Amino acid sequence: MIKKIKNKAVFDYDAQSDVLYVYTKGIKYVESVDLGSIILDIGEKGIVKGIVILDASKKFNLDKYDLKHVKKLSGEIKITPDVIKLKITIGVIKRSKEIEKFATAKGLNDIGLPSDVVCMEC
């Protein structure tokens, strides 16, 4: 079953700290899952509230300027009883062409999130 986040996700990029935030409003934060340089923020009832991407320019192999001008962003999170897999795709304009870059992460589902596939879009 694939679920889209009901509230459209929004994103924000902090160039000074090179951190990209993707989050939904209206979901109360409960805890986080560390997937290395990507952190999932979990809300009530195990719902994914947001994604924090550390060292985002390196993770996507893009200039910080490009990350300040993202045209679209989507994320897919696959949760099984044992593992969480995440793929984030961003679209930026470079030399009048839209290009897509993606980042992935994988980690243990050590907090017992229910199996699911969640999609976020900005």
Secondary structure, DSSP 8 states (H G I E B T S, - for coil): -EEE-SS--EEEEETTTTEEEEE-SS--EEEEEE-SSEEEEEEGGG-EEEEEETTHHHHHT--HHHHTTEEEEEEEEEE-SSEEEEEEEEEEEETTEEEEEEEEEEEE-TT---SEEEEEE-
